[in-house]
Amino acid sequence: MITERKVYNFGAGPSALPQEVFAEAAQAVKNYQSSGLSILEISHRSNLFMDIMLEAETLIRSLMQIPDHYEVLFLQGGGSQQFAMIPLNLLPDDKTAYYIDSGIWAKKAFEESETIGRSAILVSSEKNSYNSIPKEFSVPQDAAYLHLTTNNTIYGTQWFNAPKINCPLIADASSDILCQEINVADYDLIYAGAQKNLGTAGVTVVIIKKDLLGRSKRVIPKIFDYQQHAKAKSLYNTPATYAIYVMLLTLRWIKKMGGVSEIEKLNRQKAALLYNEIDSNPLYKGHAVLEDRSLMNVVFQMTNPEMEKKFLKAAELFDIIGIQGHRSFGGFRVSLYNAIPLGHVEHLVSLMNQFREESVQ
């Protein structure tokens, strides 16, 4: 039996999962649907697994309202592999791939593209320690595409409106997919590693317009060719079977919760509660500008940096883990992914209040 977790996990990823997902996933490891087989050993060509794939694609299409002229692929390699697959598939020799640099992961995507074809950073917020989303820019005529990272886990910023441009728009949505309602048609390709809002590490979802397939005319290995994966219905090679199953369970949970609109309401409530404490408590200061504050990753520092270690120790005593900031930035980062209950945020805010009271005594 799965017991109630004893810690409050705000880690940036792999992230917390809904408790009922753990229960079903654990049972499937022992015996999947009374088949006598573990989910870990069923064939990826079997009817059992084909049903999993079909339901997972149907659910994500429904939850995100994905139009029919998009392919939905379940691939491996994480977001980092997509950094290479995107220019391999979409960057012709006579075009330039443009990137919006809003944080480390956005820059890593650009650096990978540089090794494949002509690439450039269009605009960056690095000079302001990535505390905002770059908003003033125009895309040159030679653009093959514009790439952006919708949510920046390290610095706590998030895009809330897709820019209107005249070239394909590519979005790395690894840390905020399904956290809020979006119009998929605003984008030409969306990709997301599953390990934050979609399940566990191992599978990456790629949502791509069909007319982008085969666009670059490059000769590339078939394993990196979106067109090959689309033809094979994500079965060109052995897929990440267990990760796809956990993703299916997570998608079922999102549907049960009322869909993305209800998940968004809860996410906004969690984020507002924590940001309100940061703004009203003199011990803390937020990093991101108000209009770009992430719903998923709340990043803050202490007004007195010497108190940070003491606060981390206090968090341990409260059974709170995963709030230490990224090693490249410091401070604190609280990840509020879909599966984080409101009560966990209330527990953290209670600690922050108690820490303030003890500090002024």
C-alpha positions in Angstrom: 0.0 0.0 0.0 1.2 3.5 -0.8 1.3 5.6 2.4 1.0 9.4 2.6 4.3 11.0 1.8 6.2 12.3 4.8 8.1 15.1 3.1 7.0 18.2 1.2 8.8 18.0 -2.1 9.3 21.2 -4.0 12.1 19.9 -6.2 12.5 21.3 -9.7 12.5 17.9 -11.4 12.0 15.1 -11.5 9.0 16.5 -9.6 6.3 15.3 -7.3 3.6 13.1 -8.8 0.0 12.7 -7.6 -0.4 10.0 -4.9 -2.9 8.0 -7.0 -0.4 7.8 -9.8 2.1 6.2 -7.5 -0.5 3.6 -6.4 -1.5 2.6 -10.0 2.0 2.7 -11.3 3.2 0.4 -8.5 0.5 -2.1 -9.1 1.3 -2.2 -12.8 4.9 -3.0 -12.0 3.7 -6.1 -10.3 0.9 -7.2 -12.6 -0.5 -5.0 -15.4 -4.3 -5.4 -15.9 -4.2 -9.0 -14.6 -2.1 -10.0 -17.6 0.4 -11.8 -15.4 3.1 -9.5 -16.8 4.7 -6.4 -15.4 4.2 -3.1 -17.2 8.0 -3.2 -17.4 8.1 -6.3 -19.5 5.1 -6.1 -21.9 6.0 -5.8 -25.6 5.8 -2.3 -27.1 4.1 -4.0 -30.1 1.4 -5.7 -28.0 -2.2 -4.7 -27.9 -1.8 -3.8 -24.2 0.8 -1.2 -24.9 -0.8 0.1 -28.1 -3.9 0.8 -26.0 -1.7 2.9 -23.7 -0.2 4.8 -26.5 -3.6 5.5 -28.1 -5.2 6.7 -24.9 -2.2 8.9 -24.0 -2.3 10.6 -27.3 -6.1 11.0 -27.2 -6.0 12.5 -23.7 -3.3 15.0 -24.4 -5.0 16.0 -27.6 -8.2 16.6 -25.7 -6.7 18.3 -22.7 -4.6 20.7 -24.8 -7.2 20.9 -27.7 -4.5 20.1 -30.2 -5.7 20.6 -33.8 -5.7 17.6 -36.2 -3.0 19.1 -38.4 -0.5 18.5 -35.6 1.4 15.3 -34.9 1.9 14.2 -31.3 5.1 12.2 -30.8 6.4 10.4 -27.7 10.2 10.5 -28.0 13.3 10.0 -25.8 16.4 12.0 -25.0 14.7 14.8 -23.0 14.6 18.5 -23.9 18.4 18.4 -24.6 17.9 16.0 -27.5 15.3 18.4 -28.9 17.8 21.2 -28.8 19.6 19.3 -31.6 16.6 17.7 -33.4 14.9 21.0 -34.0 17.6 22.6 -36.1 18.4 19.2 -37.8 14.7 19.1 -38.9 13.8 22.7 -39.4 16.9 24.7 -40.2 17.8 24.9 -44.0 21.3 26.0 -45.0 20.0 29.4 -46.3 18.0 30.4 -43.2 18.8 31.4 -39.6 17.5 30.0 -36.4 16.7 32.7 -33.9 16.6 32.2 -30.2 15.2 34.3 -27.3 17.7 34.0 -24.4 15.7 34.1 -21.2 17.8 31.8 -19.1 20.3 28.9 -19.1 18.1 26.4 -20.9 17.2 28.8 -23.6 20.9 29.5 -24.1 21.8 25.8 -24.2 19.2 25.3 -27.0 20.9 28.1 -28.9 24.4 26.7 -28.4 23.3 23.3 -29.7 21.7 24.9 -32.8 25.0 26.7 -33.5 26.7 23.4 -34.1 24.2 22.5 -36.8 23.5 25.6 -38.8 23.3 29.4 -38.9 21.9 30.5 -35.5 21.6 33.8 -33.5 20.3 35.1 -30.2 17.7 37.6 -31.2 17.2 39.2 -27.8 18.4 38.4 -24.2 17.5 39.4 -20.7 20.9 38.2 -19.3 22.0 41.7 -18.4 19.2 41.9 -15.8 20.1 38.5 -14.4 17.2 37.0 -16.4 14.6 38.6 -14.1 12.2 39.2 -17.0 11.0 38.0 -20.4 12.4 40.0 -23.4 9.5 41.7 -25.0 10.8 44.2 -27.6 12.1 42.5 -30.7 11.4 41.9 -34.4 12.2 38.8 -36.3 14.4 39.1 -39.4 13.2 37.9 -42.8 15.7 35.1 -43.0 14.3 33.3 -40.0 13.8 29.6 -40.2 12.1 29.8 -36.8 12.0 31.6 -33.5 12.7 29.5 -30.4 11.6 30.4 -26.9 11.5 28.7 -23.5 8.1 29.2 -22.0 9.1 28.8 -18.4 12.5 29.4 -16.9 13.0 27.1 -13.9 16.2 28.7 -12.6 15.1 32.3 -12.6 11.3 32.0 -12.1 10.0 33.8 -15.3 7.3 32.6 -17.6 5.7 33.6 -20.9 1.9 34.1 -20.7 1.3 35.3 -24.2 2.9 33.9 -27.4 4.5 36.5 -29.6 2.9 37.2 -32.9 5.5 36.6 -35.6 5.8 35.7 -39.3 7.9 32.6 -39.0 7.4 29.2 -37.2 7.4 29.6 -33.4 9.1 26.8 -31.4 8.4 26.4 -27.6 10.3 24.5 -25.0 7.4 23.9 -22.5 9.2 21.3 -20.4 8.5 23.0 -17.1 5.0 24.4 -17.7 3.1 22.2 -20.1 -0.5 21.7 -19.0 -0.1 24.2 -16.1 -2.4 26.7 -17.8 -4.6 26.9 -20.9 -2.8 27.9 -24.1 -3.7 28.1 -27.8 -1.6 25.4 -29.4 -2.2 26.9 -32.8 -0.1 29.9 -31.7 2.9 27.6 -32.0 4.3 25.4 -34.7 6.2 23.0 -32.5 5.9 22.5 -28.7 8.2 20.1 -26.8 8.3 19.0 -23.2 10.2 16.5 -21.1 7.6 14.7 -18.9 9.4 14.9 -15.6 7.7 18.1 -14.3 4.0 18.1 -15.1 3.5 15.1 -17.3 4.9 12.2 -15.3 8.4 10.8 -14.9 11.7 11.2 -16.7 12.2 9.2 -19.9 9.6 10.4 -22.4 9.5 13.8 -24.3 6.3 15.0 -25.9 6.7 16.7 -29.3 3.6 18.5 -30.8 4.5 19.5 -34.3 2.6 20.9 -37.4 2.5 18.2 -40.1 3.7 20.7 -42.7 7.0 21.2 -40.9 8.0 17.5 -41.4 10.9 17.1 -43.8 11.3 20.9 -44.1 15.1 21.3 -43.7 16.0 18.9 -46.6 19.0 17.8 -44.6 20.2 14.2 -44.7 20.0 13.3 -41.1 20.0 10.0 -39.1 16.5 8.5 -39.1 16.4 8.3 -35.4 16.6 12.2 -35.3 14.0 12.7 -38.1 10.5 13.8 -36.9 9.1 12.5 -40.2 10.3 9.0 -39.5 8.8 9.1 -35.9 5.5 10.4 -37.2 5.3 7.6 -39.9 6.0 5.0 -37.2 3.5 6.5 -34.7 6.3 7.0 -32.2 7.4 3.4 -32.5 10.4 3.8 -34.8 12.4 2.4 -32.0 11.5 0.9 -28.6 9.7 3.7 -26.8 10.1 4.6 -23.1 7.2 2.2 -22.2 7.0 2.8 -18.5 7.4 6.5 -18.7 4.6 6.7 -21.2 2.4 4.6 -18.9 3.1 7.0 -16.0 2.4 9.9 -18.3 -1.0 8.3 -19.2 -1.8 8.0 -15.5 -0.9 11.7 -15.0 -3.1 12.8 -17.9 -6.0 10.8 -16.4 -5.4 12.6 -13.1 -5.5 16.0 -14.8 -8.7 15.1 -16.6 -10.2 13.9 -13.2 -9.2 17.2 -11.6 -11.4 19.0 -14.1 -8.9 19.5 -17.0 -6.3 22.2 -17.6 -8.7 25.1 -16.7 -9.1 23.8 -13.1 -5.4 22.9 -12.8 -4.6 26.5 -13.8 -6.9 27.9 -11.1 -5.2 25.8 -8.5 -1.8 26.8 -9.8 -2.6 30.5 -9.7 -3.9 30.1 -6.1 -0.7 28.3 -5.0 1.6 30.9 -6.7 -0.4 33.8 -5.3 -0.2 32.5 -1.7 3.6 32.1 -1.9 4.3 35.4 -3.7 2.1 37.2 -1.2 4.2 35.9 1.6 7.5 36.9 -0.2 6.2 40.4 -0.9 4.8 41.0 2.6 7.7 39.4 4.6 10.7 41.6 5.0 13.1 38.6 5.2 12.5 37.7 1.5 12.7 39.3 -1.9 11.5 37.9 -5.2 13.7 37.8 -8.3 11.4 38.0 -11.3 9.5 41.2 -12.2 5.8 41.1 -11.3 4.4 40.7 -14.7 6.7 37.8 -15.6 6.5 35.8 -12.4 6.3 32.1 -13.0 3.4 30.0 -11.8 5.7 26.9 -11.7 9.0 28.1 -10.2 9.0 30.8 -7.5 12.5 32.1 -7.1 13.5 34.4 -4.2 16.4 35.4 -2.0 16.7 36.5 1.6 17.3 40.2 2.2 20.2 39.0 4.5 22.1 36.3 2.6 23.7 35.2 5.8 20.4 33.8 7.0 19.9 31.4 4.0 21.6 28.4 5.6 19.6 28.9 8.7 16.4 29.0 6.7 17.3 25.8 4.8 18.0 24.1 8.2 14.6 25.2 9.4 13.0 23.8 6.2 14.6 20.4 6.9 13.0 20.4 10.3 9.6 21.1 8.6 10.2 18.1 6.3 10.5 20.5 3.3 13.0 19.5 0.6 14.0 20.8 -2.8 13.8 24.5 -2.2 17.5 25.4 -2.5 18.2 27.5 -5.6 20.0 26.3 -8.7 23.8 26.0 -8.1 24.4 28.7 -10.8 22.1 31.3 -9.1 21.7 30.5 -5.4 18.8 31.7 -3.2 15.7 29.6 -3.2 13.5 28.0 -5.8 10.1 26.5 -4.9 8.6 24.5 -7.7 4.8 24.4 -7.8 4.1 21.9 -10.5 0.6 20.5 -11.0 0.8 17.7 -8.5 1.9 20.0 -5.6 -1.1 20.3 -3.3 -2.2 23.6 -1.9 -1.6 22.3 1.6 2.1 21.9 0.9 2.3 25.5 0.0 0.5 26.5 3.1 3.0 24.4 5.1 5.9 26.3 3.5 4.3 29.7 4.1 3.7 28.7 7.7 7.4 28.1 8.1 8.3 31.4 6.5 6.0 33.2 8.9 7.4 31.3 11.9 11.0 32.0 10.8 10.2 35.7 10.7 8.8 35.7 14.1 11.8 33.8 15.5 14.2 36.1 13.7 12.8 39.3 15.3 12.8 38.0 18.9 
